[in-house]
Amino acid sequence: MDSRHLKDYTHQCGADVVGVADLDNLQGLPTNPTDLLQGYSRAVSVAIRLADGVIDAIEGRPTPLYQQHYLKVNALLDDIALQICRYLQERGAKALPIPASQVLNKEDWTSYISHKAVAVAAGVGWQGKSLLVVNADFGPRIRLVTILTDAPIKADSPIKNRCGRCSYCSEACPVGAIKNVNTSSHYADREEALHFQRCLERVLENSQRTFIESPICGVCVKACPWGGTRKRKNREQNSL
C-alpha cells in the first residue's frame, strides 16, 4: 500500500499532519488492554492544528472557548480516524481507530495507548519538555489521534528534538509542574519531565470552573515559541 496515497487521503479528510509509526519501535509501551497491539504492525498518527485565536486568548487558565474548541477538534479527529479505518479496510487491511480523548484509568490518567508516543515515533513532532508533541510547523498547538493497522505501509522516522535550552513552557506553567529537563528522544517516564501530580491537580481544578468541563489547561501550549507568533510570522514570510 502506497503511504503517499494514504497521507493524501488523510489530508483530504481534514488532517494537518500525518505520519506512520513502526510498532516495533513502540514495543513495551503500556496499552489497555495489554495485547492491544497484537496483530498490528503500523500506527497512523493524525494531527489537527488548533486555532491560533483560541490558544492566544489563554491567560493563566483555559477559556470557555478553548473548552469548546478542544471538544470539537477531538470529535473531528475521531471522524477522520473512522474514515482512515474505512479506507484501509476497503483495501484489505485490518484497522482499529483509537479515540482521541478517552481516559480509561483515572488513577494513572491513561488511555488505550499514548497518542503522543505514537506521534513521536511517526515523526509528527518531538517530545517537548511539557511532554506535549511539538510539531516543527505548529508547535504543540495540535491534537492527535491514532489508527492501528496491519497494512504494509512505509513507516516514517522520528525527528530531532529541537527544544534545546528553551524554557518558555517551564516558566509559564502556573504550578511549576514542568521541570525544564530536555531529552534527545523521549523521557523514561513522565515524572522525569513533570511534577505530574501538580499538573493533574491543576487541570482537574480547571474542570470545576464555570463552562470548563474537561481537564484542560493550555498555558504551556500557548507559551511554546514553536507555535507562537514568531513562528507564525516565519511561516507567512516563507509562503510569500
C-alpha positions as CSV (number, residue, x, y, z in Angstrom):
1,M,0.0,0.0,0.0
2,D,1.4,3.4,-1.0
3,S,1.8,5.6,2.0
4,R,1.6,8.7,-0.2
5,H,-1.9,7.9,-1.2
6,L,-2.9,7.2,2.4
7,K,-1.4,10.5,3.5
8,D,-3.1,12.5,0.6
9,Y,-6.4,11.0,1.6
10,T,-5.9,11.8,5.2
11,H,-5.2,15.4,4.4
12,Q,-8.4,15.4,2.2
13,C,-10.3,14.3,5.3
14,G,-9.2,17.4,7.2
15,A,-5.8,16.4,8.8
16,D,-3.0,18.9,9.0
17,V,-0.2,16.4,9.8
18,V,0.0,12.6,9.3
19,G,2.8,10.1,10.0
20,V,3.2,6.4,10.2
21,A,4.9,4.6,13.1
22,D,6.6,1.2,13.0
23,L,5.1,-0.5,16.0
24,D,8.3,-2.5,16.5
25,N,9.7,0.8,17.8
26,L,6.9,1.0,20.4
27,Q,7.3,-2.4,22.0
28,G,6.9,-2.1,25.8
29,L,4.6,0.9,25.5
30,P,1.8,0.4,28.1
31,T,-1.6,-0.2,26.4
32,N,-5.1,-1.0,27.6
33,P,-5.7,-3.9,27.0
34,T,-2.2,-5.2,27.3
35,D,-2.5,-7.0,24.0
36,L,-3.9,-4.0,22.1
37,L,-1.0,-4.0,19.5
38,Q,-1.2,-7.7,18.8
39,G,-1.9,-8.3,15.1
40,Y,-0.9,-4.8,14.0
41,S,2.4,-3.6,12.6
42,R,1.8,0.1,11.9
43,A,0.1,3.1,13.6
44,V,-1.1,6.1,11.6
45,S,-0.7,9.3,13.7
46,V,-3.0,12.1,12.7
47,A,-2.8,15.7,13.9
48,I,-5.2,18.7,13.6
49,R,-3.9,22.2,14.2
50,L,-5.6,24.2,16.9
51,A,-6.9,27.7,16.1
52,D,-4.3,30.3,17.0
53,G,-7.0,32.8,18.0
54,V,-8.3,30.3,20.6
55,I,-4.9,29.5,22.0
56,D,-3.6,33.1,22.0
57,A,-6.6,34.1,24.3
58,I,-5.5,31.8,27.1
59,E,-4.1,33.8,30.1
60,G,-3.2,31.6,33.0
61,R,-6.2,29.3,32.7
62,P,-8.3,27.8,29.9
63,T,-11.2,29.8,28.4
64,P,-14.7,28.5,27.7
65,L,-13.8,29.0,24.0
66,Y,-10.8,26.7,24.4
67,Q,-13.1,24.1,26.1
68,Q,-15.5,24.0,23.1
69,H,-12.6,24.0,20.6
70,Y,-11.0,21.1,22.4
71,L,-14.2,19.1,22.2
72,K,-14.8,19.9,18.6
73,V,-11.3,19.1,17.4
74,N,-11.4,15.8,19.3
75,A,-14.7,14.9,17.6
76,L,-13.2,15.8,14.2
77,L,-10.2,13.6,14.9
78,D,-12.4,10.7,15.7
79,D,-14.3,11.2,12.5
80,I,-11.1,11.3,10.5
81,A,-9.8,8.2,12.2
82,L,-13.0,6.4,11.2
83,Q,-12.6,7.5,7.6
84,I,-9.0,6.2,7.6
85,C,-10.2,3.0,9.1
86,R,-12.7,2.5,6.3
87,Y,-10.0,3.5,3.7
88,L,-7.7,0.8,5.0
89,Q,-10.4,-1.9,5.3
90,E,-11.6,-1.3,1.8
91,R,-8.1,-2.2,0.7
92,G,-8.0,-5.4,2.6
93,A,-6.2,-4.3,5.7
94,K,-7.2,-4.5,9.3
95,A,-7.6,-1.2,11.1
96,L,-8.5,0.0,14.6
97,P,-9.3,3.7,15.4
98,I,-8.3,4.7,18.9
99,P,-10.4,7.5,20.4
100,A,-8.7,10.9,20.5
101,S,-9.5,11.6,24.1
102,Q,-10.9,8.9,26.4
103,V,-9.4,8.3,29.8
104,L,-9.7,4.6,31.0
105,N,-7.7,4.9,34.2
106,K,-8.3,7.9,36.3
107,E,-5.6,6.9,38.8
108,D,-2.7,6.8,36.3
109,W,-4.6,9.0,33.9
110,T,-4.0,6.8,30.9
111,S,-6.0,5.6,27.9
112,Y,-5.7,2.8,25.3
113,I,-2.3,4.0,24.1
114,S,-0.3,7.2,24.3
115,H,-1.1,9.2,21.2
116,K,1.9,11.3,22.0
117,A,4.3,8.3,21.9
118,V,2.9,7.2,18.6
119,A,3.2,10.7,17.1
120,V,6.8,10.9,18.2
121,A,7.6,7.5,16.7
122,A,5.8,8.6,13.5
123,G,7.8,11.8,13.1
124,V,4.8,14.1,13.6
125,G,6.9,16.0,16.1
126,W,9.3,15.6,19.0
127,Q,8.5,15.2,22.7
128,G,8.8,18.7,24.3
129,K,9.7,19.5,27.9
130,S,6.0,19.7,28.7
131,L,5.5,16.2,27.4
132,L,3.5,17.6,24.5
133,V,4.3,16.7,21.0
134,V,6.0,19.7,19.3
135,N,5.5,19.9,15.6
136,A,8.0,21.9,13.5
137,D,5.3,24.0,11.9
138,F,2.6,24.3,14.5
139,G,4.4,23.7,17.8
140,P,2.3,21.9,20.4
141,R,-0.9,23.6,19.0
142,I,-2.1,20.2,17.8
143,R,-4.4,17.4,18.9
144,L,-3.8,13.8,18.0
145,V,-5.5,10.5,17.1
146,T,-4.2,7.1,16.2
147,I,-5.2,4.3,13.9
148,L,-3.6,0.9,14.3
149,T,-3.3,-1.2,11.1
150,D,-1.6,-4.3,9.6
151,A,-1.3,-2.6,6.2
152,P,2.2,-2.8,4.7
153,I,2.8,1.0,4.8
154,K,6.2,2.5,4.8
155,A,7.0,3.9,8.2
156,D,8.3,7.4,8.9
157,S,11.3,8.1,11.2
158,P,11.3,10.2,14.4
159,I,12.7,13.7,14.1
160,K,15.3,15.5,16.1
161,N,14.3,17.2,19.3
162,R,14.7,21.0,19.0
163,C,13.7,22.3,22.4
164,G,17.4,22.9,23.3
165,R,17.8,25.4,26.1
166,C,14.3,26.9,25.7
167,S,12.4,27.2,29.0
168,Y,9.3,29.1,27.9
169,C,6.8,26.3,28.8
170,S,8.5,25.7,32.2
171,E,8.5,29.4,33.1
172,A,4.8,29.8,32.0
173,C,3.4,26.8,34.0
174,P,1.2,28.3,36.7
175,V,2.0,25.5,39.2
176,G,5.7,24.9,38.3
177,A,5.0,21.4,37.0
178,I,7.5,21.4,34.1
179,K,11.0,20.6,35.3
180,N,12.8,22.0,32.2
181,V,14.6,18.8,31.6
182,N,15.5,18.0,28.0
183,T,15.6,14.7,26.2
184,S,17.1,13.6,22.9
185,S,14.3,11.3,22.0
186,H,11.8,10.5,24.8
187,Y,11.6,10.5,28.6
188,A,11.9,7.3,30.6
189,D,8.7,8.2,32.3
190,R,6.6,11.4,32.7
191,E,8.0,12.1,36.2
192,E,11.3,12.7,34.6
193,A,9.9,15.7,32.8
194,L,6.9,16.7,35.0
195,H,5.8,17.0,38.6
196,F,2.8,15.1,37.2
197,Q,0.6,15.4,40.3
198,R,0.9,19.2,40.2
199,C,-0.2,19.2,36.5
200,L,-3.1,16.8,37.2
201,E,-4.4,18.7,40.2
202,R,-4.4,21.9,38.1
203,V,-6.3,20.5,35.2
204,L,-8.8,18.8,37.5
205,E,-9.3,22.2,39.3
206,N,-9.8,23.8,35.9
207,S,-12.5,21.3,35.1
208,Q,-14.6,22.6,38.0
209,R,-14.6,26.1,36.7
210,T,-17.8,27.5,35.0
211,F,-18.1,26.5,31.4
212,I,-14.9,24.3,31.7
213,E,-15.9,20.7,31.8
214,S,-12.7,19.0,30.6
215,P,-9.4,18.5,32.5
216,I,-7.5,21.0,30.3
217,C,-5.1,23.9,30.7
218,G,-3.4,25.2,27.6
219,V,-0.9,27.5,29.2
220,C,2.2,25.6,28.0
221,V,0.6,25.1,24.6
222,K,0.4,28.9,24.2
223,A,3.8,29.6,25.7
224,C,5.8,27.4,23.2
225,P,7.6,29.6,20.6
226,W,7.4,26.9,18.0
227,G,3.7,27.5,17.8
228,G,3.7,31.2,18.8
229,T,3.6,34.5,16.9
230,R,7.2,34.5,15.9
231,K,6.9,31.0,14.3
232,R,3.7,32.0,12.5
233,K,5.4,35.1,11.0
234,N,8.2,32.9,9.7
235,R,5.7,30.6,8.1
236,E,3.8,33.5,6.5
237,Q,7.1,35.0,5.1
238,N,8.2,31.7,3.7
239,S,4.8,31.2,1.9
240,L,5.1,34.6,0.1
